[in-house]
């Protein structure tokens, strides 16, 4: 553990907490965006646009968290302060983050099957900001009773791309794909 402190490399747990923070921020931003378009969201076309924008916001923040770590790791390796890191670490972190975001959808599925809880749909929409606008498209009656049993699985599928986004961000940061000198002069 002392090696990591000397090298400046962040531990797996610390990176997981940072990823959770970015994921929370992304969901909050998506929720705010969806709620702020409430006056116009009656039209299906607007709902589709909001869904697309929510995906862009969410996955750009997931890309950013991996990118920042990749950029930091590249600098540590370049300055010979650390050995090259595990290149699949953000895939592992992304899988953990996706599994965490599956929990509310599993609760929604359990509520649909058992009918024990009352009106968790509103709370679910606020927690899972990425799928808020999508839930308005897929559950138009705003009732869990009217919801198709496959809808929670669709919501889980929306979060299944987190490992891809975080790993791509890490890859682009570590290989310096957005370095202005490499873009301009290569």
Secondary structure in CASP SS format (residue, H / E / C, confidence):
PFRMAT SS
TARGET T0000
AUTHOR 0000-0000-0000
METHOD secondary structure of the structure
MODEL  1
X C 1.00
X H 1.00
X H 1.00
X H 1.00
X H 1.00
X H 1.00
X H 1.00
X C 1.00
X C 1.00
X C 1.00
X C 1.00
X H 1.00
X H 1.00
X H 1.00
X H 1.00
X H 1.00
X H 1.00
X H 1.00
X H 1.00
X H 1.00
X H 1.00
X H 1.00
X H 1.00
X H 1.00
X H 1.00
X H 1.00
X H 1.00
X H 1.00
X H 1.00
X H 1.00
X H 1.00
X H 1.00
X H 1.00
X H 1.00
X H 1.00
X H 1.00
X C 1.00
X C 1.00
X C 1.00
X C 1.00
X C 1.00
X C 1.00
X C 1.00
X H 1.00
X H 1.00
X H 1.00
X H 1.00
X H 1.00
X H 1.00
X H 1.00
X H 1.00
X H 1.00
X H 1.00
X H 1.00
X H 1.00
X H 1.00
X H 1.00
X H 1.00
X H 1.00
X H 1.00
X H 1.00
X H 1.00
X H 1.00
X H 1.00
X H 1.00
X H 1.00
X H 1.00
X H 1.00
X H 1.00
X H 1.00
X H 1.00
X H 1.00
X H 1.00
X H 1.00
X H 1.00
X H 1.00
X H 1.00
X H 1.00
X C 1.00
X C 1.00
X C 1.00
X C 1.00
X C 1.00
X C 1.00
X C 1.00
X C 1.00
X C 1.00
X C 1.00
X H 1.00
X H 1.00
X H 1.00
X H 1.00
X H 1.00
X H 1.00
X H 1.00
X H 1.00
X H 1.00
X H 1.00
X H 1.00
X H 1.00
X H 1.00
X H 1.00
X H 1.00
X H 1.00
X H 1.00
X H 1.00
X H 1.00
X H 1.00
X H 1.00
X H 1.00
X H 1.00
X H 1.00
X H 1.00
X H 1.00
X C 1.00
X C 1.00
X C 1.00
X C 1.00
X C 1.00
X C 1.00
X H 1.00
X H 1.00
X H 1.00
X H 1.00
X H 1.00
X H 1.00
X H 1.00
X C 1.00
X H 1.00
X H 1.00
X H 1.00
X H 1.00
X H 1.00
X H 1.00
X H 1.00
X H 1.00
X H 1.00
X H 1.00
X C 1.00
X C 1.00
X C 1.00
X C 1.00
X C 1.00
X C 1.00
X C 1.00
X C 1.00
X C 1.00
X C 1.00
X C 1.00
X C 1.00
X H 1.00
X H 1.00
X H 1.00
X H 1.00
X H 1.00
X H 1.00
X H 1.00
X H 1.00
X H 1.00
X C 1.00
X C 1.00
X H 1.00
X H 1.00
X H 1.00
X H 1.00
X H 1.00
X H 1.00
X H 1.00
X H 1.00
X H 1.00
X H 1.00
X H 1.00
X H 1.00
X H 1.00
X C 1.00
X C 1.00
X C 1.00
X C 1.00
X C 1.00
X H 1.00
X H 1.00
X H 1.00
X H 1.00
X H 1.00
X H 1.00
X C 1.00
END
